[in-house]
Amino acid sequence: MADKQISLPAKLINGGIAGLIGVSCVFPIDLAKTRLQNQQNGSRLYTSMCLTALSRLSAQRDTSGCTEGLR
């Protein structure tokens, strides 16, 4: 590789895109984990952290159920 330097605006744009992708991938999983931890003993809607929890979240809140906190 040559000694080519990447400009500051390019670094900022690349960092922003990487952060956006990272949050978009992790947030639905974190939301499912939080819902599992906060549910009461008598009302166990979510039983495991597999796709069932994510699909129920999505069904409860339209298609945006897993990304409600990103807005």
C-alpha positions as CSV (number, residue, x, y, z in Angstrom):
1,M,0.0,0.0,0.0
2,A,1.2,3.5,-0.8
3,D,1.6,6.3,1.8
4,K,-1.7,7.8,0.8
5,Q,-3.4,9.7,3.6
6,I,-7.2,9.7,3.9
7,S,-8.7,13.2,4.3
8,L,-10.5,14.2,7.5
9,P,-13.9,14.6,5.9
10,A,-13.6,11.1,4.4
11,K,-12.7,9.7,7.8
12,L,-15.7,11.5,9.4
13,I,-18.1,10.2,6.8
14,N,-16.7,6.6,7.1
15,G,-16.9,6.7,10.9
16,G,-20.5,8.0,10.7
17,I,-21.6,5.3,8.3
18,A,-19.9,2.6,10.5
19,G,-21.6,3.9,13.6
20,L,-25.0,4.0,11.9
21,I,-24.6,0.4,10.7
22,G,-23.4,-0.7,14.1
23,V,-26.3,0.8,16.0
24,S,-28.9,-0.5,13.4
25,C,-27.6,-4.0,13.9
26,V,-27.3,-4.1,17.7
27,F,-30.3,-2.0,18.7
28,P,-33.0,-4.6,17.9
29,I,-31.1,-7.3,19.8
30,D,-30.6,-5.0,22.8
31,L,-34.3,-4.1,22.8
32,A,-35.2,-7.8,22.9
33,K,-32.8,-8.4,25.7
34,T,-34.3,-5.5,27.7
35,R,-37.8,-6.7,27.1
36,L,-36.9,-10.2,28.3
37,Q,-35.3,-8.7,31.5
38,N,-38.2,-6.4,32.3
39,Q,-41.1,-8.7,31.9
40,Q,-43.0,-9.8,35.0
41,N,-43.2,-13.4,36.2
42,G,-46.9,-13.7,35.5
43,S,-46.9,-12.3,32.0
44,R,-44.1,-14.2,30.1
45,L,-44.7,-13.0,26.6
46,Y,-41.1,-13.5,25.5
47,T,-39.6,-16.9,26.5
48,S,-36.2,-16.8,24.7
49,M,-33.9,-14.4,23.0
50,C,-34.1,-16.2,19.6
51,L,-36.0,-14.9,16.6
52,T,-39.3,-15.5,18.4
53,A,-38.7,-12.4,20.7
54,L,-37.7,-10.3,17.7
55,S,-40.6,-11.4,15.6
56,R,-43.1,-10.7,18.4
57,L,-41.6,-7.3,18.9
58,S,-42.0,-6.6,15.2
59,A,-45.6,-7.9,15.2
60,Q,-46.6,-5.7,18.2
61,R,-45.2,-2.5,16.8
62,D,-45.7,-2.8,13.0
63,T,-42.5,-3.3,11.0
64,S,-40.7,-0.7,13.1
65,G,-41.1,-2.5,16.4
66,C,-37.4,-3.3,16.7
67,T,-36.2,0.2,15.9
68,E,-38.6,2.4,17.9
69,G,-35.9,4.0,20.0
70,L,-33.8,5.1,17.0
71,R,-36.2,7.9,16.0
